[in-house]
């Protein structure tokens, strides 16, 4: 493991903090004057969060603070931030761990009871409760500027938390790696294999504007080889079928949804250029390069040396002991290559669930005060106030090449981030594309796609335009 040792592994998807839920308290009265001299009267602010096997350090002995494993640099900084906020506003933060913070918040709204002042949860578990009216519109609060994209995440990263004119969840974008970890469609490369094969580095192709479908076809052909040491076949690529189709789907220059001024819309998967992309996916997966793809594989095959490249989610780059950074001495990352109808360098990085989403239930005693506390807790950590600070950290501790850090940093930006609703049947067609004729498969699901887009997605895009402008 390269330079990570200096900090252990300081980032993992985790919400588990350092305290347990206290007994029921009597909520003190406090001033809701949100000036610089706010005194919250010693109130205990309850932050509901969830322990999830995928994103949380499951051992209570490990623990974490504001999403960072304890006894690491970021956790120490986060702990100090909590102490500073408690002192600044005369309040106490209590983190309550429950199976589903969003569900608990929903039930508290149904009964009219106070349970949390705010929660942190995956958006996948929040979206339906947003529709049910469980949470407060953060864009209307005076305690935070929820539309500040530098601090709370780009509009497309937050789109899953938008509904009928309101924004109901934000992500602490100024805390290192809290936004990038949700994204997918990252190609991770075993650079030692590329050098041994005397091949061009995909990072060079990308930087030179040559990371195209034609180049990728050659990579799938030439990177597959027999290992000199193991004498075993090494695949050019490892990927799950639905991830592969998802990565290819908009690589030819399409947007997921385009909303016209009159409110009508166009679905990106149903353009001629998107159909060309699906046909190309089919050709790679089932045609001449099929034998060079480890189908159903991913980060495990990359770490084990069974493939040169793997299509993975971004959290698998850095987080946890199974991540690429933890297992490979020399690796690189690039986006999926672009098609002939896309501009050079074009790519879309998808997410189906945004992590670290912060929301305020409508039963919170004072939503503006909750927002004020959230705003203070998730100010930039000391020493990591700027993008340059975080880029330097990523390069210093994880990546051999600064280009990897820059790419990892940008994947959650407005230009690249796209939300695809996995919860309501909008992604089920992806694996089917590789098992039949793409045009026929798309035609068979078009009615369902339109129904669900109009029910769940169109309102998000209309809200986005309303809140941020076109």
N, C-alpha and C positions, 0 to 999 in steps of 0.2 A: 504494500500500500504506500503510495508515493509520499506526499507531504502532509497527509491527513493526521499523522501520528501526533503532531504538536498540539492538536486540540482534541484528540480522540476523534470521535465522529460527532460533531456538534449539532448536526441537523437531522432530525427525523420527523416524520409527520406525527406529532404528539400534542395532546392537549392536557395530559395529566400534570397537575402541579404538585404542590407540597402540602396540601391540607385536606382535611375531610370536612364534611358538612357539619356545622354546629347544630345545637338544639334550636328549636324555634325561638326567634327573637322578637322583641317589641321594637318596631321600627321608630327611631327617634325623629323628631321634627328637625328640619334643617332648612337653611335658606336656599332658595332656588335662583338667587341672583348669580348669574354666570359671569361674574367679573373676575379679574385676576385675584381677588381676595375672597374667593368662595370658601365658606366654612360649611362642610356637610355634617357637622354636629356629631361626629363619631359613628355615623351610620355604617353598618356592614353591608357592602355591596356583594350580592351573590352572583357569581359567574357560573352558569351551568355549562358543563362540558361532558364529553363522552370519552370513555375508554374503548378504543376500537383496535382489534388485533392487527389491522393493516397499518394504522397510522400512529399508534401510541406505543410507547415503551410499556409493555404489559406487566412487567414486574414492578411491584410497588417499591422494591429496593432500589430500582434505577431512578424512577421519578423524573420529572421535568418541570421547567418553569417557562410559561408562556410559549411552549412549543419547542424548547431546547433542552436536551438531556442535561441533567444536573452535573455540576463539577466540570463544565466546559466554559469557555470564554463567553459565549452568548448567553448561557443560562445565568452566569454571574451578573452580566449586564442587565438581563431581564429582571433578576431578583432585586437589583438595586433600583431599577425603574419602578417596581412595585412599591418599594419602601419610600422612594421620593414622592410618588403619587399619593400614598397614604398620608405622608407628612404634609404635603402641599395643600391637600383638601380636607384634612382631618377626617379621614374615613379609613375603613378596613376592607381589604379584598378577601373574600372567602370563595374558594373554588369548590363547587359541588359536583361530584362525579356521578353520573347516572347512565343507564343504558342508552337513553335517547333524550338529549337535552331539548331537541325540537318537539318531540312528542310530549314531554313533560310540560313544556311551555304551552302547547296546544290544550292540554287537559286543564291547565290552570286558567286559561282563558274561558273554557267552557263552564268552569265552576265559579269564575270571577275571583279566584284566589291569587295572591301574590306568591310566587316561588322564586323567580330569578329577576335580577336587574338587567342582565344581558346573558346571552349564551354564545358559545362557539361550537360549530358543528360543520359537517360536510354539507354542501348545498344539496346534494342528492336527497338527503334526509329532511331538508327544509322546504323545498319548493312547493310541495302540496300544502304545507301549513301556511305558507305565504298566501296562496290562493284562498285559503280558509279564513284569512283575516287575523292571523295570530300575532303578527308583528307590526311594529311601528315604522312608518315611512321615515327613514333616516335623512332623506333630503330636506325634510321640513323642520329639522331640529336645529336649535341654536347652539348646542353643545359641541358640534363638530361640523366640518364642511365635507359632507359625505361625497360630494361631486369632485373633490380634489383627487384627480386620477393618480397623481404621483404618490399620494399618501395612502389611498384606499383602493387602488387597483383600476386598471383600464376598463372602459365601459363594456367592452366585449367580454372581459373576464367576469364582470359583475352582472351580465345580462340575465343569467339564470335567477337572479334575485330581484328582477324588475317585474312589476305587474300593474297594469292599469294606472300608469302615471306616477308610481311610487318606486323607491329603491329601498329594499328591505334587508339588505345585507351588504357588508363591505369586508375587505380583506386587508390586513396590515401590510401594505405593499412596501413600506419603508423598513420593515424588519427583514433581514437578509433571507432570501429564498422562499418566502411565504407565498409568493404569487407563482413562481416558476414551477413549483412542485406539482401543480394540478395538470400540467400540459402533457400531451402525448405526441406520437409520431416523430420521435427522435431516433436517428440512426447512430448507434454507437459502434465504434470501429476498434478492433485489435490492431494497433499500429505496428506492432512487432511483426505480425503476419504480412502487412502491406510492404514493409521494408524487405522482409525475407523474399517476397515474391518479386521484388524490384518493380513494384507498381506505383503509379501516381497516387498520392494521398488524396482521398475524397475532399479533404479540407482545401487542397489546392484547386481542385476542380470547382468547388463552390466559390472560392475567392475570385477565381478567374472568369466566372460566369459560364463555366462549362459543365456544371452539375445538372445534366439534362437526362431525359429518358434514354436517349441514344447512349450516353455515357454509362448509365445505370445498366443497360442491357449488356454492355461489354464487361462491366464489373461483375455482374452475375455469372458471366461466362468464364472470365479469367481468374477471379479470386478463388473459385473452388479448386482444391488441390489435395494432394496426399501429404500428410505431415511427415517431415524428415525424421523426427524423433519417434513418434508413435506409429508411423506407417499406416495411420488411419485416415479416412476421408474427412476433409474439413470443408464444410459447406461455405458457400459465398454469403448466404443470408439465412438468418433464423427469424421467423415471424409467425404469429398467429394469423389465421386467415381473415378474421374480421378486422384486426388491426391493420393488416396489409391493405385491404380494400379501403378502409377509412383513410389511410395515409395517401393513397393514390387519388381518391375521389375528387378533390378540388385542386390537384396539383397542376392542372392545365389552365389555371387562371380564373376559376369561378369563385364567386362568393356564395356562402351558404344560403342567404336570403337577401334579395334586393327589394326594398320597399319604395314604390313610386310615390310621387307627390299626391296622387289621388287616393292613396291607401291600398292600391292593388300591389301585388307582389309577384316575384318570380323566384322559383325554387332552383337553387344552384345545381342540384343533382340531375335536373331535367333539361339541361342545355346540350347542344351538340358537342361542345368541348368536354363536358363532363362525361357524356356517353363514350367519347373517344378515350377518356381516362379509364373508364371501367373496362372497355375492350382491351386496353393495354395491360391492365391488371390481370385480366384473364389470360392474356398471352404469356406474361411472365410466369404466372402461377401454374399454368397447364401446358405451356408450349415447350420450346427448346431448352429453356433454362429451368424447367420444373425440378429436375433432379438435383439442382444445385441449391435448392431452398429447403431448409429444415422446417417443415410445416408443423406448426404448433409450438415452435421453440421461441426463445427470447433471451433474456438476460442470463439464465442458467447455462445455456449452451455457449454464450459468449464467454462467460467467466471460466467455463470448463475447457476452453480452447477448441470447441467443436465447430465454430463458425468464425468467419472473419468479421462479419457485420451482423448486428441484431437490431430489429425494430422494437423499441422499448418506450415506456413512459418516462417522463423526466425525473420522477422521484427515484427511479431505479439507477439514475446516474450517480447520486450522492448519498442517498438516505439508507441507513441500515447496513448490516453486515453482508447482505446479499447484493449490495449495489456494485456497479462497475468500478467506481473509485476505490472501493474497499478491496477489490480482487485483482484488478489489472494494473500493472506497473505503468504501462504506456497505452493510453487510449485517446480517441478523439470522438467528437460528436458533430453531426451535420444534420440539416433538415432533409426531408424527402426531396428528390430532384424534381425539377419542373418540366412540364410538357412543352411542346412546340408552339402552343398558342398563348403561353404565359410569358410575362416579362422575365428577363434573367433575374435569378435570385428569389423568384416567387415561391412562397410556401405558406401553408396554413397549419397551425398547431392546434389540435382539438383538445377540448376537455368535456367530460361528461359529468364530472362532479368537482366543484371548486372546494378546496380545503381551507380550513382556518376562517370560515365565514362567521362574522360577528353580527348578531341580530338582537333587537330589544323587544321583548314581549309587550303587548299593549297593557298588561297588568302590572308592569313595572311602576312603582310609585311616582317616579319623576323621570321621564324619558330623557329630558334635557340634561339632567344630572348624570344619568347613566352614560349618555353620549360624551359628556365632559370627561368622565373617568376613562372611558375607552380611548378618547382622543389623547389623553395624557399617557396611558399605559403603552400605547403603540406609536409614540414619537420615535424618531430614529434612535437606535442604540448609540451610546457614547463611543465615538471613534468610527462610526459607520453612518455618518450623516449624509453622505453623498453617494451617487452612483459610482463614482470613481473609487471610493473607499471599498465598496462591495466588490467591484470588479477586481481590484487588487487582491482582496481576500480570496476570491475564487481562484484566481491564477496562482496565488501563493500556496494554497492549501489543497487544491484538487486537480488542477489541470496542468499539463505539460506545455500547453500552447495557449496564448492569450485569446486566440480566435475562438476556442471552445468556450471560454468564459463569456465572451461577448455574445456568442450565439445563445448560450444558456440564459443569459440575462435578458435577451430581447424576445424570447418566445412567448411571453405573456403580454406583449404590447398590443395595442389596438390593430396594428397592421397585420398581425399574425394570429391572434387568439380568436377561436371560434367555439361557441358552445353548441353542442349537439345533444339534444334531450334524449337521454338513454332511458329515463324512467317511464316515458309514455309511448313507447313503441316506435320511436323514430330512428333507431339504429339496428333493428332486427334484420334488415335486409342485407347488411354488409356481407356476412359470410355466404349468403345465397348467390351473390354476384359471381363468385368463383365456381359455382356449380351448375351454371346454365347460361342462357343468353341474356346479357345485361339489359338490353332494351325490353325484352319480354318481362323480366323480373321487375323492372322499374314501372312498367305499365300496369302490372298486376297490383302494385301497392300504391299507386298514385292517389287514389281516393283517400286511403288511410293517412297518407303523408299530408295531404291538404287539410284533412279534418283536424289532425293533431297540431299541425303548424298554426292553423287559425285559432285553435283553442289555447295553445300553450306558448307558441313562439312569436306570433305576429304582435301580440300585445307587448312583448319584451322589446321588439324593435321600434314600435311606435313610442313606447315609453322612453327608450334611449334617445330618440330624436327629440322628444319633448323636453327631456331633462338636460341634454348636452348640446342640442342643436344638430342639424344635419351635417 
